[in-house]
Structures are given as C-alpha cells and as structure tokens.
Amino acid sequence: MAKALELIFRNEMGKLATISVIGPKEPVDPAAVKAAMENLIAKDVFGSSGGSLVSIEGARIVERNVTDYELM
C-alpha cells in the first residue's frame, strides 16, 4: 500500500495546487505540516500554472492499493 501526504494550497488565481510527499513519516504531526506549508508559501519555493502559492487549503494522507497481474 503506497501512501502520500498531499499538501493542498490555493494559488494567486484562486485555484487549487497540490504537492505530494511520497512515504510520509507517520504519525503525521498537523502542527509541523502547517508550519512547513507556511514556510513554503513564505519562501515562494513552488509555483503553479496559476502563479505563486498564497494560502493553505488543507492536507491529507492518500493511500493507494496496487495489484499487479502477470499476463501470459
């Protein structure tokens, strides 16, 4: 099962932009995640097609199950 921490921001155009962190350390500390997201916004580390990230919309853990089948 693959897990990712999705950091969801609002950009300058008011649209959502998501950054995924694969294999996050668990349990997730909401205060640390919020502080990291605020730091990303303040330092303008990432941009998006809608401009710079300007506010925090949320964060979530996403789990994905993958089953591979060998086809003969």
N, C-alpha and C positions, 0 to 999 in steps of 0.2 A: 504494500500500500504506500503510494507516494503522497507526501504531504507538502504543502506550500503555505507560506504566510503571505496573504495578499494585502498590500498597503494601498488603500484607495484614497486618492486625492481629487480635488477639484482644481482645474487649470484656469488660466486667465479668461478663456472663452466660456467658462461655466460648465464645461464638460468633465466627465469623469476620466481619470487616468489611473491605471493600476500598475504597481510594481510587485512582482512575485519573488519571494525569497524561498528557494527550494531547501527542504530539510531544516526547518527552523528548530532552535533549541526549545525544548518543552520542559516544564510548562511555560507558556508564553506569559511574560510579565507585561500587562497592559500599560503600566506607567512607563516602562522602558521603551515600549513600542511607540507610544505617543511622543516621548522625548526625542527618539530617533527621527520620527516623521517631522517634527517641528524643526529639527536640525537640518534635514534635507531641504525643507522649504526655505529656511533662513539662508542657507549657503547656496541656494539655487543650483543644486547638484544635478538634478534631472530636469529635462524639459519634455514637452509633448508636442504633438501636432497642433494643439490648441494654445501653446505658449507655456510659460513657467507654471509650476505647481504653486498654488496660492493658499489652499486650505485643506484641512484633514476632513475626509468624509467618513472613514472607518477603517477597520482592519478585520481580517477573518482568516481562519485556518480552513484550507480546502484539502480534502482527501480524495484520492483517485485510485480506484482498483483497476488493474490491467491484467487480463488473462490472455496469454499467447497460446495459439494453437499451431501445432506442427501440421502443415498441409503436405500430403504426399502426392 
